[in-house]
């Protein structure tokens, strides 16, 4: 049985499983310099960070779609 950490794919969003388009991971994988990652200009609220499964924290980036969707979620829905 594989442990949870070995199941984390750093190129996939831990919330939806889509390609997270992480320029940092792409540069590490290919050795080709990349422009700054899209996430460098993104805002990650504490509430959004709390949605990331504990096993994936610090291991895989969210995708831009999940970040945008969270930003559009009314605060009252976040409290649920």
C-alpha positions, 0 to 999 in steps of 0.5 A, spaced: 500 500 500 502 506 497 503 512 503 499 518 501 505 522 500 507 518 494 500 519 491 501 526 491 502 529 484 505 536 484 503 537 477 495 536 479 491 541 483 489 537 490 482 539 489 480 538 482 485 534 479 486 538 473 493 540 471 495 546 476 500 549 470 505 550 475 511 553 472 516 551 478 514 544 477 515 545 469 522 548 470 524 542 475 522 537 470 524 540 464 530 544 466 528 549 461 527 556 465 520 558 465 516 565 466 514 567 473 508 562 475 501 564 475 500 563 482 505 569 484 500 574 483 494 570 486 491 571 492 490 565 497 486 566 503 486 562 509 480 559 508 482 557 501 488 554 504 484 550 509 481 547 503 487 543 501 488 536 504 493 536 509 497 530 505 498 535 499 500 541 503 506 544 501 506 538 495 502 540 490 499 547 488 492 549 486 490 550 479 487 557 477 480 555 476 479 553 483 483 559 486 478 563 482 472 559 484 474 560 491 474 568 490 467 568 487 464 564 493 460 568 498 463 569 505 457 566 508 458 559 503 465 559 506 463 558 513 459 552 512 
